């Protein structure tokens, strides 16, 4: 039987020049159904409908695979919410060691149940990023941090970069209108021991929508004083 989700994912992967493992279409179909069934209760996403979910959530997440090497990497998705981009990345690249972090217990419950349903191995952490980043088992432990969060980039960098090991990177998913935002984040990026290495603008397959991924490379250890308490971060961003 023809399946819209599978067809969109398969064609989108070809457009992105990504090779997906067998069974990927069925996994994304199950993910979409699970998301639609639980979205309102868990306040997960305003995007609905098979095609929109497949393109604006799944393919948008998978596009990151074309920018850096994810195979066998240790990944943390910060502010994961409904699992984007972390869970789609894990489906497409099973070798990823995935951690999903969110400050809302209801969302972590959703993510834990989602991973069980999809037979995905992932660590789900209920914590605020600025607190979890000071824990020994998470600080500077990840090859790549990913985030689709809406925070200003200077704030996002302070919350995310402490999780990344030296030599690793943060991939921040932003709109193409983020040029000024990236410029404002220059001081924060430098202070936290990183550099803005690459900016990738990409079109989500099957749409005319262009998004941006900023690859911020960690070049040295982040000072132990970062991240600060969130009230301080918000009041006095770097």
C-alpha positions as CSV (number, residue, x, y, z in Angstrom):
1,X,0.0,0.0,0.0
2,X,1.3,3.5,-0.9
3,X,2.5,5.4,2.1
4,X,2.9,9.2,1.9
5,X,5.5,9.5,4.7
6,X,7.7,6.8,3.2
7,X,7.5,8.2,-0.3
8,X,8.4,11.7,0.9
9,X,11.3,10.5,3.1
10,X,12.7,8.3,0.3
11,X,12.6,11.0,-2.3
12,X,13.8,13.7,0.1
13,X,16.8,11.5,1.1
14,X,17.7,11.1,-2.6
15,X,17.4,14.9,-3.0
16,X,19.8,15.3,-0.1
17,X,22.1,12.6,-1.3
18,X,21.6,10.6,1.9
19,X,21.5,6.8,1.9
20,X,19.0,5.5,4.4
21,X,19.0,2.1,6.1
22,X,16.3,-0.5,5.3
23,X,13.0,0.0,7.2
24,X,13.5,3.8,7.6
25,X,10.2,4.6,5.9
26,X,8.2,2.4,8.3
27,X,10.0,4.0,11.2
28,X,9.1,7.5,10.1
29,X,5.5,6.4,9.5
30,X,5.3,5.1,13.1
31,X,6.9,8.3,14.4
32,X,4.4,10.4,12.5
33,X,1.4,8.5,13.8
34,X,2.8,8.6,17.4
35,X,3.4,12.3,17.2
36,X,-0.1,13.0,15.8
37,X,-1.7,10.9,18.5
38,X,0.1,12.6,21.4
39,X,0.9,16.1,20.1
40,X,-2.0,18.0,21.7
41,X,-1.7,16.3,25.1
42,X,2.1,17.0,25.3
43,X,2.0,20.4,23.5
44,X,4.7,19.2,21.1
45,X,4.2,20.9,17.7
46,X,1.8,23.2,15.8
47,X,2.7,21.4,12.6
48,X,0.2,18.7,11.6
49,X,-0.6,16.6,8.5
50,X,1.5,13.8,7.1
51,X,3.2,15.9,4.4
52,X,4.1,18.8,6.7
53,X,5.4,16.5,9.4
54,X,7.5,14.5,6.8
55,X,9.0,17.6,5.2
56,X,9.1,20.3,7.9
57,X,10.2,18.0,10.8
58,X,11.8,14.9,9.4
59,X,13.6,16.1,6.3
60,X,14.5,19.4,8.0
61,X,16.3,17.2,10.6
62,X,17.9,14.9,8.1
63,X,19.5,17.7,6.2
64,X,22.0,18.0,9.1
65,X,23.6,14.7,7.9
66,X,25.0,16.5,4.9
67,X,27.0,19.1,6.9
68,X,29.1,17.1,9.4
69,X,30.0,13.4,10.0
70,X,27.5,11.8,12.4
71,X,28.5,8.1,12.1
72,X,29.5,6.7,15.5
73,X,29.3,10.2,17.1
74,X,28.0,10.9,20.5
75,X,25.1,13.4,20.1
76,X,23.0,15.5,22.5
77,X,19.8,17.2,21.3
78,X,19.2,20.1,23.6
79,X,15.6,21.2,24.1
80,X,14.5,18.2,22.1
81,X,10.8,18.7,22.5
82,X,9.1,16.3,20.1
83,X,12.5,14.7,19.2
84,X,13.8,17.0,16.5
85,X,16.4,16.8,15.1
86,X,17.8,14.0,17.3
87,X,15.4,11.1,16.7
88,X,15.2,11.5,12.9
89,X,19.0,11.6,12.9
90,X,19.2,8.4,14.9
91,X,16.7,6.6,12.6
92,X,18.8,7.6,9.6
93,X,22.2,6.9,11.2
94,X,21.7,4.1,13.8
95,X,25.4,4.2,14.9
96,X,24.7,7.5,16.7
97,X,24.9,7.4,20.5
98,X,22.0,9.7,21.3
99,X,21.0,11.8,24.3
100,X,17.8,13.8,24.4
101,X,17.5,16.6,26.9
102,X,14.5,18.7,27.8
103,X,13.4,20.7,30.8
104,X,9.8,19.5,30.6
105,X,8.9,16.2,32.2
106,X,5.9,15.6,30.0
107,X,8.1,15.9,26.9
108,X,10.7,13.6,28.3
109,X,8.0,11.1,29.0
110,X,6.9,11.4,25.4
111,X,10.4,11.0,24.1
112,X,11.1,7.9,26.3
113,X,7.9,6.3,25.1
114,X,8.7,7.2,21.5
115,X,12.1,5.6,21.7
116,X,10.6,2.5,23.2
117,X,8.0,2.3,20.5
118,X,10.7,2.8,17.7
119,X,13.1,0.4,19.4
120,X,15.7,3.2,19.6
121,X,18.4,3.3,22.2
122,X,18.6,6.8,23.6
123,X,19.3,8.5,27.0
124,X,16.4,10.8,27.9
125,X,17.3,13.5,30.5
126,X,14.8,15.7,32.3
127,X,16.9,18.8,33.3
128,X,17.5,22.4,32.5
129,X,20.5,22.7,30.1
130,X,22.3,25.3,32.3
131,X,22.2,22.8,35.2
132,X,22.9,19.6,33.3
133,X,25.9,21.2,31.6
134,X,27.7,21.3,34.9
135,X,27.3,17.6,35.6
136,X,30.5,15.5,35.1
137,X,28.7,12.8,33.0
138,X,27.4,15.4,30.5
139,X,29.9,18.3,30.4
140,X,32.3,18.2,27.5
141,X,31.2,14.7,26.7
142,X,29.6,15.0,23.2
143,X,31.0,15.1,19.7
144,X,28.0,17.1,18.4
145,X,25.3,19.1,20.1
146,X,22.2,19.9,18.0
147,X,19.4,22.3,18.8
148,X,16.3,23.6,17.1
149,X,15.5,25.8,20.0
150,X,14.3,29.4,19.3
151,X,16.7,31.1,21.8
152,X,18.9,33.9,20.4
153,X,22.2,32.3,19.3
154,X,24.3,34.0,22.0
155,X,22.1,32.5,24.6
156,X,21.9,29.1,22.8
157,X,25.7,28.9,22.6
158,X,26.1,29.4,26.4
159,X,23.5,26.7,27.1
160,X,24.9,24.2,24.5
161,X,28.6,24.6,24.0
162,X,29.6,23.4,27.5
163,X,28.3,20.0,26.6
164,X,30.6,19.7,23.6
165,X,34.1,18.3,23.8
166,X,37.1,20.2,22.4
167,X,37.1,19.5,18.6
168,X,33.4,18.8,18.5
169,X,30.7,21.2,17.4
170,X,27.3,22.7,18.0
171,X,24.9,22.8,15.0
172,X,22.3,25.5,15.6
173,X,19.2,25.3,13.3
174,X,18.0,28.8,12.4
175,X,16.1,30.8,9.8
176,X,17.9,32.5,6.9
177,X,17.1,35.8,8.6
178,X,19.7,35.0,11.3
179,X,22.7,36.9,9.9
180,X,22.4,39.7,12.4
181,X,21.8,37.2,15.2
182,X,25.0,35.4,14.3
183,X,26.9,38.6,14.3
184,X,25.6,39.5,17.8
185,X,26.7,36.0,19.0
186,X,30.4,36.5,18.0
187,X,31.5,37.5,21.5
188,X,29.6,34.6,23.1
189,X,31.1,32.1,20.7
190,X,34.6,33.4,21.3
191,X,34.2,33.6,25.1
192,X,32.9,30.0,25.2
193,X,36.0,28.7,23.4
194,X,34.6,28.2,19.9
195,X,34.4,29.6,16.4
196,X,31.6,29.9,13.8
197,X,33.1,27.5,11.3
198,X,30.4,27.2,8.6
199,X,27.0,28.5,7.6
200,X,24.8,26.2,5.5
201,X,21.6,27.4,3.8
202,X,19.5,24.5,2.6
203,X,16.1,24.0,0.9
204,X,13.9,21.4,2.5
205,X,13.2,18.9,-0.2
206,X,9.8,19.3,-1.8
207,X,9.3,22.8,-0.5
208,X,10.5,26.3,-1.3
209,X,11.5,26.8,2.4
210,X,15.1,27.6,3.1
211,X,16.6,27.1,6.5
212,X,20.1,27.6,7.9
213,X,22.4,25.5,10.0
214,X,25.3,27.2,11.8
215,X,28.2,24.9,12.6
216,X,30.1,26.2,15.6
217,X,33.3,24.4,16.3
218,X,34.7,24.0,19.9
219,X,38.4,24.9,19.8
220,X,39.2,25.0,23.5
221,X,37.7,24.2,26.9
222,X,34.8,26.3,28.1
223,X,35.4,28.1,31.4
224,X,33.7,26.3,34.4
225,X,31.7,29.5,35.1
226,X,29.6,28.8,32.0
227,X,26.7,28.3,31.7
228,X,25.5,30.8,34.3
229,X,22.0,30.7,35.9
230,X,19.4,31.2,33.2
231,X,18.1,34.5,34.7
232,X,21.7,35.8,34.5
233,X,22.1,34.6,30.9
234,X,18.9,36.2,29.9
235,X,19.6,39.5,31.7
236,X,23.2,39.8,30.6
237,X,23.8,37.7,27.5
238,X,27.4,37.3,26.4
